[in-house]
Amino acid sequence: MKNFTRRAALIGAGGAAGWVMSSLIRAQLPVYEGTRRIVVPAGDKILNDASGLSATPINKHLRLSSSANDNLIDAIRREITEAKSENRPLNVGAARHSMGGQAIPRDGTAITFDNTEVELDSTALAYRAHAGARWSDVIAALDPAGFSPKVMQSNNDFGLAATYSVNAHGWPVPFGPMGSTVRSLRMILPSGDLVTCSKTENADLFNLAMGGYGLIGVIIDMEIEMVKNTRLSPSFKVMATSEFAAAFKKAVEDPSVTMAYGRLNVERETFFEKALLVTYRETDDQSDLPVAPSSGWMAHAASRLYRAQLGNETFKSFRWWNETSVGPALGGGDVTRNSLINEPVVTLDDRNPDRTDILHEHFVGFDAFDAFVGACQEVIPASYQEFLNVTLRYVAQDDQSVLSFAPEPRIAAVMSFSQELTQRAEADMTRMTQELIDRVVEVGGAYYLPYRPHARLEQLSDAYANVGQFVRAKREVDPDLVLRNNLWDQYLGRL
């Protein structure tokens, strides 16, 4: 039986055409006269993130590979003590795929964990892992034993504690963010105390750290729930966007659906008028599951087609046709749960020195989805930005995280833009982002905090009702404010 990665399933026969044409399409991109290119500093004392626009001076950057034992605990305590004595911030990161320095301490101590340890407990349907382990490490450990992460992002590059710290979510339904699947964790507080946290033990700290961006404590290891890896069969349904919210709600409430997402068309003339709903159900045959593959040539071909959309409306239409017609016909075969999520985000990396990929994510209730689409149709095409993709996901209600972005069941819209590295493009992205956030907040929604710091301060307060509670608790736990990052410096510390 053939197995396809999720990107291969959506590219079909169009991949080769995208690969051949992408260099030609790039030549058609407009060149704006009189624009000033953004100069990004670099060096040993500069740390950046996935945006390429968050170059931040640091004092030092440490990579710690120790197991989550006394050696790591002592090392973290020493660094916290030193940072306090020198009045410098400290922050721990992994992939640093945030886009506004949310894992970078300005002029401080940046720590990156480099440890892949994962230990399974098949009886308890859980695994304990080092905070710095990546999801690729987790899948590599779980897949041979027939298990899968209960919730993770749709890519495998990111660290476990980092995912918890931004409370990320993914395609599995009917679950909430990843934090809801964490049973317990061990964390070193700014005081140096080592605490165990869970829903029942030190629950206040547990809920603050969940989506707390590393501002509450330094997580060293975690116990996380897992589920059986299964063989899945996809279904594809194209519809008018006005029908999507109801169809998506019905799908995620169907107990036979275990993975689901949606897409919208991105051509400017008919922007967001058509929707694709993709659902996965378990097959009858669950024997002899294949090993979850890593990215192959089809995934890279899909990247070429993805990039061929830049500046070319014809290719945007072609990609939509490919995703809704050719891809399902040729690549709609069975997949495993793990194969769907065992893809690195770097597969789609453009590596164009003149552009950068920028993500938005907005969360709205099902009843507000049509209003959200209308706002996007008015705001996004009127900008100078190249819009490449939107993926729609489900997020169950989250009553745990203090900085919850889903106080009700919501649709999450993950948007991808290709932005020029110019001052004009950055100013235009800022204007568009603020306008879109205003519209999202008007319909009771929220925006995601790991991305570019373009929101106004009051927009954060409007989108997150409990932000004041979070800031007060942070100051109590960390009176010296040793755990800091750009999110704190630019936003939370000003409240």
ABEGO torsion letter per residue (X at the ends): XBBBBAAAAAAEAAAAAAAAAAAAAAAABBBBBGBBBBBBBBEAABBBBAAGAABBBBABBBBBABBBBAAAAAAAAAAAAAAAAAGBBBBBBBAGABAAGAABBBGBBBBBBBBABBBBBAAAGBBBBBAABBAAAAAAAAAAAGBBBABBBABAABBAAAAAAAGBBBABOABBBAAAABABBBBBBAAGBBBBBBAABGAAAAAAABGAGGAABBBABBBBBBBBBBBBBBBBBBBBAAAAAAAAAAAAABAABABBBBBBBABAAABGABBBBBBBBBBABABGBBBBBBBBAAAAAAAAAAAAABGBAAAAAAAAAAAAAAAAAAAABBBBAAAAABBBAAAABAGBAABBBBBBBBBBBAAAAAAAAAAAAAAAAABABBBABBBBBBBBBBAABABBABABBBBBBBBBBBBBBBAAAAAAAAAAAAAAAAAAAAAGBBBBAABBBABBAAAAAAABAAAAAAAAAAAAABAAGABBBAAAAAAAAAX
